[in-house]
Amino acid sequence: MNYEVKVDVSPIYELLGSFMVYISKKWVRNLDIGPEWISEVANKLAPEVSAALSQAAAWPFDDYDVLYAWAIHRNNGDSVPNFLECLYETPEDVLYAAASPYLPDFTVEEARRIRDHYTPLLELWYEHYFKNIEPDIIPLIEEDALEKRILLTKMDPLSLVEYASGGLVIENAPEVQTIVLFPTVHNRPINAYCYYKKMMLIQYPVDVPEEDEDEPPTCLLRMTHALSDPKRLRLLRYVAEKPHSLKEMIRDLDQSEELLKHHLMILRVAGLLRIHLGVEEKEKFSIRPDGASELQMFLESYMRL
């Protein structure tokens, strides 16, 4: 392990994450907010706003890597309006220079396109959705980031990354010099990551407080749902032996790639899997021992044992 870990926090990340989820619908069936959130937000937006935002659905998903790179290197504070104003006013060659060290194939033309296309839509998203929920989200992400910064003084970086992300293990990645962790609410319970040259960005989920203490907590429901299928239990037993790749699972478990990805995602969001990331982004999966102890803890807490 030869990388530095930084904990960053900003509503700008949450703006980009919520916009990405709404536009791409990526992973939405596995997110706590669920498909119903998409419908709820869409019903509140004016038709002309929805029509403008819908354009972005056809644009390359890799564009978000650029937007996040610009967010990492923001130099005018954490105000969303200031960030968007800066994008409007910054020449494309300057924006290119900020992102190109991390994205070797990036071009000035792409910097111009992404700035001109996304900035007005992000402004619409902020005005018609995000600024209304921003006051509720900022305390959650700032409190969690403070906790992770304190833990960084007490834990080794590798352990903190795994703890914060609920299972991501970065190993055999000598090209990674810096890992930036930041908390997110909209993407819970999924942890997502961007590989850059010499840097990796990991967004990890922050759970929101439970509204009704008499209801089972969301984290417990994720775990019990994940363990309710015999196929997923057999999968956990298989990866308990040693880390396995998806290709190995297809060969040994006689299941389709699509079905295995479905089961892996459910186990992953429940915090029962470790995802090993290394050279060339090849994922391998193993059981996360802490997941079993957390299940017992959450169950005993809810049962008041």
Solvent accessible surface area in square Angstrom, and as a share of the most:
residue,aa,sasa,rsa
1,M,130,0.58
2,N,99,0.51
3,Y,15,0.06
4,E,96,0.43
5,V,9,0.05
6,K,99,0.42
7,V,13,0.08
8,D,27,0.14
9,V,21,0.12
10,S,3,0.02
11,P,13,0.08
12,I,0,0.00
13,Y,2,0.01
14,E,1,0.00
15,L,0,0.00
16,L,0,0.00
17,G,1,0.01
18,S,0,0.00
19,F,0,0.00
20,M,7,0.03
21,V,1,0.01
22,Y,16,0.06
23,I,11,0.06
24,S,41,0.26
25,K,91,0.38
26,K,79,0.33
27,W,67,0.23
28,V,15,0.09
29,R,200,0.73
30,N,44,0.23
31,L,9,0.05
32,D,46,0.24
33,I,26,0.13
34,G,5,0.05
35,P,51,0.32
36,E,99,0.44
37,W,23,0.08
38,I,21,0.11
39,S,60,0.39
40,E,95,0.42
41,V,8,0.04
42,A,38,0.29
43,N,127,0.65
44,K,171,0.72
45,L,14,0.07
46,A,36,0.28
47,P,111,0.70
48,E,120,0.54
49,V,6,0.04
50,S,36,0.23
51,A,63,0.49
52,A,23,0.18
53,L,1,0.00
54,S,69,0.44
55,Q,96,0.43
56,A,4,0.03
57,A,67,0.52
58,A,94,0.73
59,W,55,0.19
60,P,72,0.45
61,F,82,0.34
62,D,101,0.53
63,D,5,0.02
64,Y,9,0.04
65,D,35,0.18
66,V,9,0.05
67,L,1,0.00
68,Y,2,0.01
69,A,0,0.00
70,W,8,0.03
71,A,0,0.00
72,I,27,0.14
73,H,79,0.35
74,R,49,0.18
75,N,133,0.68
76,N,53,0.27
77,G,45,0.43
78,D,61,0.32
79,S,44,0.28
80,V,1,0.01
81,P,64,0.40
82,N,66,0.34
83,F,5,0.02
84,L,5,0.03
85,E,91,0.41
86,C,41,0.25
87,L,4,0.02
88,Y,101,0.38
89,E,123,0.55
90,T,20,0.11
91,P,73,0.46
92,E,42,0.19
93,D,83,0.43
94,V,78,0.45
95,L,11,0.05
96,Y,70,0.27
97,A,59,0.45
98,A,37,0.29
99,A,0,0.00
100,S,25,0.16
101,P,75,0.47
102,Y,45,0.17
103,L,31,0.15
104,P,96,0.60
105,D,131,0.68
106,F,14,0.06
107,T,56,0.33
108,V,45,0.26
109,E,108,0.48
110,E,64,0.29
111,A,0,0.00
112,R,92,0.34
113,R,68,0.25
114,I,2,0.01
115,R,34,0.12
116,D,70,0.36
117,H,75,0.34
118,Y,1,0.00
119,T,1,0.01
120,P,52,0.33
121,L,9,0.04
122,L,0,0.00
123,E,72,0.32
124,L,50,0.25
125,W,1,0.00
126,Y,25,0.09
127,E,79,0.36
128,H,81,0.36
129,Y,27,0.10
130,F,0,0.00
131,K,87,0.37
132,N,100,0.51
133,I,45,0.23
134,E,22,0.10
135,P,88,0.56
136,D,103,0.53
137,I,11,0.06
138,I,46,0.23
139,P,75,0.47
140,L,41,0.20
141,I,1,0.00
142,E,91,0.41
143,E,123,0.55
144,D,22,0.11
145,A,0,0.00
146,L,104,0.52
147,E,74,0.33
148,K,11,0.05
149,R,101,0.37
150,I,84,0.42
151,L,40,0.20
152,L,50,0.25
153,T,114,0.66
154,K,153,0.65
155,M,60,0.27
156,D,75,0.39
157,P,34,0.22
158,L,60,0.30
159,S,44,0.28
160,L,0,0.00
161,V,0,0.00
162,E,31,0.14
163,Y,104,0.40
164,A,10,0.08
165,S,3,0.02
166,G,19,0.18
167,G,0,0.00
168,L,0,0.00
169,V,4,0.03
170,I,2,0.01
171,E,66,0.29
172,N,116,0.60
173,A,9,0.07
174,P,92,0.58
175,E,76,0.34
176,V,0,0.00
177,Q,99,0.44
178,T,26,0.15
179,I,0,0.00
180,V,8,0.04
181,L,0,0.00
182,F,1,0.00
183,P,3,0.02
184,T,0,0.00
185,V,8,0.05
186,H,9,0.04
187,N,0,0.00
188,R,32,0.12
189,P,10,0.06
190,I,4,0.02
191,N,5,0.03
192,A,12,0.09
193,Y,53,0.20
194,C,19,0.12
195,Y,41,0.16
196,Y,11,0.04
197,K,105,0.44
198,K,97,0.41
199,M,9,0.04
200,M,0,0.00
201,L,3,0.02
202,I,0,0.00
203,Q,10,0.04
204,Y,2,0.01
205,P,31,0.19
206,V,12,0.07
207,D,76,0.39
208,V,50,0.29
209,P,96,0.60
210,E,83,0.37
211,E,180,0.81
212,D,68,0.35
213,E,147,0.66
214,D,100,0.52
215,E,102,0.46
216,P,40,0.25
217,P,26,0.16
218,T,47,0.27
219,C,25,0.15
220,L,8,0.04
221,L,92,0.46
222,R,35,0.13
223,M,5,0.02
224,T,62,0.36
225,H,102,0.45
226,A,0,0.00
227,L,45,0.22
228,S,78,0.50
229,D,36,0.19
230,P,82,0.52
231,K,80,0.34
232,R,10,0.04
233,L,87,0.43
234,R,140,0.51
235,L,1,0.01
236,L,14,0.07
237,R,202,0.74
238,Y,34,0.13
239,V,1,0.00
240,A,55,0.43
241,E,133,0.60
242,K,110,0.47
243,P,52,0.33
244,H,9,0.04
245,S,23,0.15
246,L,36,0.18
247,K,167,0.71
248,E,42,0.19
249,M,0,0.00
250,I,63,0.32
251,R,170,0.62
252,D,68,0.35
253,L,42,0.21
254,D,135,0.70
255,Q,33,0.15
256,S,65,0.42
257,E,82,0.37
258,E,144,0.65
259,L,65,0.33
260,L,0,0.00
261,K,105,0.44
262,H,93,0.41
263,H,7,0.03
264,L,9,0.04
265,M,33,0.15
266,I,13,0.06
267,L,0,0.00
268,R,37,0.13
269,V,19,0.11
270,A,6,0.05
271,G,12,0.12
272,L,9,0.05
273,L,0,0.00
274,R,65,0.24
275,I,1,0.00
276,H,16,0.07
277,L,1,0.00
278,G,10,0.09
279,V,80,0.46
280,E,135,0.61
281,E,96,0.43
282,K,138,0.59
283,E,56,0.25
284,K,85,0.36
285,F,11,0.05
286,S,10,0.07
287,I,60,0.30
288,R,12,0.04
289,P,91,0.57
290,D,79,0.41
291,G,0,0.00
292,A,67,0.52
293,S,65,0.42
294,E,40,0.18
295,L,36,0.18
296,Q,108,0.48
297,M,106,0.47
298,F,51,0.21
299,L,69,0.35
300,E,68,0.30
301,S,78,0.50
302,Y,68,0.26
303,M,107,0.48
304,R,186,0.68
305,L,167,0.83
